[in-house]
Amino acid sequence: MTTRTATRKRRDLLLGLVFGLAFGFFLQKGGVTNYDVIIGQLLLEDFTVLKIMLAAVIVGMPGVYAMKRLGWVELQPKAGSLGINLVGGLIFGVGFAVLGYCPGTLAGAVGNGYLDALVGGLAGIIVGSDLYAQVYPRVRAGIQRWGDFGDLTLPRWLKVNDWLVVIPAMILLTLLLVWLETAGL
């Protein structure tokens, strides 16, 4: 490995740490590391989590595609399938429903010192990751083949420029966010 490559890797790790800390800070400031807020979202009584995620997508999506356009990043979508999404969604949903945290809010809750996140969440991640690693080699072929769509993205599928998907998505998500706010949800 060259010195330049090693320096770039260290820089990328440092940037990841800085952005991760900022992400956790904003999750905490938004209140979504609070168990009651997350459960409120799952019960469709408190839409704070949805509003924060919509705001993040509205800001992040054009940012990522602008960086792609400028040549600062190269997007490499991973191959997917309906089977992978269904199984992954079920595992994620069960963990989310049982503990009340997703991985991002779990990290923020651990940072806040919440014992349930530290003990239950980290144990769940470790046990779940191990189980997944043990089972995956035996089931991957069947799960991956069911509804395989490869590394297809919406702009590629529609055969249009990325911005013809990004801009309407931003508008629709912004309208949804405004509606949630004005409806008092």
C-alpha positions as CSV (number, residue, x, y, z in Angstrom):
1,M,0.0,0.0,0.0
2,T,1.4,3.4,-1.0
3,T,1.8,6.3,1.4
4,R,-0.9,8.2,-0.5
5,T,-3.4,5.4,-0.2
6,A,-2.7,5.0,3.5
7,T,-3.2,8.8,4.0
8,R,-6.4,8.7,2.0
9,K,-7.7,5.8,4.1
10,R,-6.9,7.6,7.3
11,R,-8.6,10.8,6.0
12,D,-11.7,8.8,5.0
13,L,-11.9,7.2,8.5
14,L,-11.5,10.5,10.2
15,L,-14.2,12.0,8.0
16,G,-16.5,9.1,8.7
17,L,-15.9,9.6,12.5
18,V,-16.6,13.3,12.2
19,F,-19.8,12.9,10.2
20,G,-20.9,10.0,12.4
21,L,-20.5,12.1,15.5
22,A,-22.4,14.9,13.8
23,F,-25.2,12.5,12.8
24,G,-25.5,11.2,16.4
25,F,-25.5,14.7,17.8
26,F,-28.3,15.7,15.5
27,L,-30.3,12.6,16.2
28,Q,-30.0,13.3,19.9
29,K,-30.9,17.0,19.4
30,G,-33.9,15.9,17.4
31,G,-35.1,13.7,20.2
32,V,-35.1,10.5,18.2
33,T,-32.7,8.7,20.5
34,N,-35.5,8.8,23.1
35,Y,-37.3,5.5,23.4
36,D,-40.7,7.1,24.0
37,V,-40.4,9.1,20.7
38,I,-39.5,6.0,18.8
39,I,-42.3,4.0,20.2
40,G,-44.6,6.9,19.5
41,Q,-43.6,6.7,15.9
42,L,-44.2,2.9,15.8
43,L,-47.7,3.5,17.3
44,L,-48.3,6.3,14.8
45,E,-48.8,8.8,17.6
46,D,-45.6,10.9,17.3
47,F,-44.1,11.6,13.8
48,T,-40.8,13.2,15.0
49,V,-38.8,10.3,13.6
50,L,-40.4,10.4,10.2
51,K,-40.0,14.2,10.0
52,I,-36.3,14.0,10.8
53,M,-35.8,11.2,8.3
54,L,-37.7,13.1,5.6
55,A,-35.6,16.2,6.3
56,A,-32.4,14.1,6.1
57,V,-33.4,12.6,2.7
58,I,-34.5,16.0,1.3
59,V,-31.1,17.5,2.2
60,G,-29.0,14.4,1.6
61,M,-30.3,13.2,-1.7
62,P,-29.4,16.3,-3.7
63,G,-26.2,16.6,-1.8
64,V,-25.1,13.1,-2.8
65,Y,-26.1,13.5,-6.4
66,A,-24.4,16.9,-6.6
67,M,-21.2,15.3,-5.3
68,K,-21.6,12.6,-7.9
69,R,-22.1,15.2,-10.6
70,L,-18.9,17.0,-9.5
71,G,-17.0,13.8,-9.5
72,W,-16.3,13.8,-5.8
73,V,-18.0,10.5,-5.2
74,E,-18.8,7.4,-7.2
75,L,-22.0,5.7,-6.3
76,Q,-21.8,1.9,-6.2
77,P,-25.3,0.5,-5.5
78,K,-25.2,-3.0,-4.2
79,A,-27.2,-5.8,-5.9
80,G,-30.5,-6.5,-4.3
81,S,-33.6,-8.7,-4.5
82,L,-37.1,-8.8,-3.1
83,G,-36.0,-11.8,-1.0
84,I,-33.1,-10.0,0.6
85,N,-35.3,-6.9,1.3
86,L,-38.1,-9.0,2.8
87,V,-35.8,-11.0,5.1
88,G,-33.7,-8.0,6.0
89,G,-36.8,-5.9,6.6
90,L,-38.3,-8.6,8.9
91,I,-35.1,-9.0,10.9
92,F,-34.8,-5.2,11.2
93,G,-38.5,-4.8,12.0
94,V,-38.4,-7.4,14.8
95,G,-35.4,-5.9,16.4
96,F,-36.8,-2.4,16.1
97,A,-40.2,-3.4,17.6
98,V,-38.6,-5.4,20.4
99,L,-36.0,-2.9,21.5
100,G,-37.4,0.4,20.1
101,Y,-34.1,1.4,18.4
102,C,-32.7,1.2,14.9
103,P,-28.9,1.1,14.5
104,G,-28.5,4.9,14.2
105,T,-30.8,5.8,17.1
106,L,-29.2,2.9,19.1
107,A,-25.8,4.4,18.7
108,G,-27.2,7.8,19.8
109,A,-28.9,6.2,22.8
110,V,-25.7,4.5,23.8
111,G,-24.0,7.8,23.6
112,N,-26.7,9.3,25.9
113,G,-25.9,6.5,28.4
114,Y,-29.2,4.6,28.1
115,L,-28.6,1.2,29.6
116,D,-31.3,-0.6,27.6
117,A,-29.6,0.5,24.4
118,L,-26.1,-0.5,25.7
119,V,-27.0,-3.9,27.0
120,G,-30.0,-4.9,24.8
121,G,-29.0,-3.1,21.7
122,L,-25.4,-4.0,21.5
123,A,-26.1,-7.6,22.5
124,G,-28.8,-7.8,19.8
125,I,-26.4,-6.5,17.2
126,I,-23.7,-8.9,18.2
127,V,-26.0,-11.9,18.4
128,G,-27.9,-11.0,15.3
129,S,-24.8,-10.4,13.3
130,D,-23.4,-13.7,14.3
131,L,-26.6,-15.6,13.5
132,Y,-26.8,-13.9,10.1
133,A,-23.2,-14.8,9.4
134,Q,-23.8,-18.4,10.3
135,V,-27.0,-18.8,8.3
136,Y,-26.3,-16.6,5.3
137,P,-24.0,-19.0,3.4
138,R,-26.7,-21.7,3.5
139,V,-29.6,-19.5,2.4
140,R,-28.1,-16.8,0.2
141,A,-28.6,-18.4,-3.1
142,G,-32.4,-18.9,-2.6
143,I,-32.9,-15.5,-1.0
144,Q,-30.8,-13.6,-3.5
145,R,-32.4,-15.2,-6.5
146,W,-36.0,-14.5,-5.5
147,G,-37.0,-11.3,-7.2
148,D,-33.4,-10.4,-8.1
149,F,-33.1,-6.9,-9.5
150,G,-29.3,-6.5,-9.4
151,D,-27.8,-3.1,-8.8
152,L,-30.7,-1.3,-10.6
153,T,-31.6,2.2,-9.5
154,L,-34.7,4.1,-10.2
155,P,-33.1,6.5,-12.7
156,R,-31.4,3.6,-14.5
157,W,-34.7,1.7,-14.6
158,L,-36.5,4.7,-16.0
159,K,-33.5,5.4,-18.3
160,V,-33.4,9.1,-17.3
161,N,-31.0,11.5,-15.8
162,D,-30.6,11.2,-12.0
163,W,-32.0,14.7,-11.5
164,L,-35.3,13.7,-13.2
165,V,-35.9,11.5,-10.2
166,V,-34.1,13.5,-7.5
167,I,-36.0,16.8,-8.0
168,P,-39.6,15.4,-8.1
169,A,-38.7,13.1,-5.1
170,M,-37.5,16.2,-3.2
171,I,-40.7,18.1,-4.0
172,L,-42.9,15.2,-3.0
173,L,-41.1,14.6,0.2
174,T,-41.1,18.3,1.0
175,L,-44.8,18.4,0.5
176,L,-45.3,15.4,2.7
177,L,-43.1,17.0,5.4
178,V,-45.1,20.3,5.2
179,W,-48.4,18.4,5.4
180,L,-47.2,16.5,8.5
181,E,-46.3,19.8,10.1
182,T,-49.5,21.6,9.2
183,A,-51.6,18.6,10.3
184,G,-49.9,18.8,13.7
185,L,-48.6,15.2,13.4
